[in-house]
Amino acid sequence: MMAGRGRGQLTFSVEIVGIGKGENLPPSSVQPTPLFPPLDQKPVPLQTGEEAEYMLALKQEFRGAMKTLPFYIRPAAPKKDVERYSDKYQKTETTDNSLEWKPDWRRFPKELRVREKRPQRDKSPAVPKQPKQPRVDKEEIIRKLETLEQKEEEGSSDEEEGEKKKPEEEEAEGEEEYDEEEFEGETDYVMSYFDNEEEFGGDSDDNMDEAIY
């Protein structure tokens, strides 16, 4: 590439193609291209017989089963010329059936298995199990009930006797209180009448030395 007067000019040398200067270009060929060279190894002839037909039927059945599996991507339905509003509500075949596929996860390694999140359980304290009570005979239960009844009867009789004794004790206490009040009343006059004359003229002795006007 050479630049001249601000414009790029392309120069192509014919010598690169193998044509010298002054030589004419070879005439163009209108003949068809040569055929593919013959193969030295010919294909194996088709096998015939019952065994070959059985294997062919198995292969066709296997292909049909593979197309029915969920991971097989089906071609999308051809669209119509004019799109309509009701087309999106019509059921069309899905191209991907991964949602319907439920594989057998036992055949997959642990790294590829899907782990489902389980809800966490409430960590509540375990309730201790109560020990089983031994069975008691009916006769023993009846005996215990009889003993309890006897104790209740004895307690009720003791309460009645105590209630009878209470008024007698209250009467005796009242008499004692009455006697004490009478005794205190009798001694009041003696205590008030007694006078040791200590207060009489007690202050007069102290004022004896004072001047008399």
Summary of the structure (lengths in Angstrom):
residues: 213
radius of gyration: 66.0
end to end distance: 163.1
largest distance: 185.6
contacts: 238
relative contact order: 0.03
helix: 44%
strand: 3%
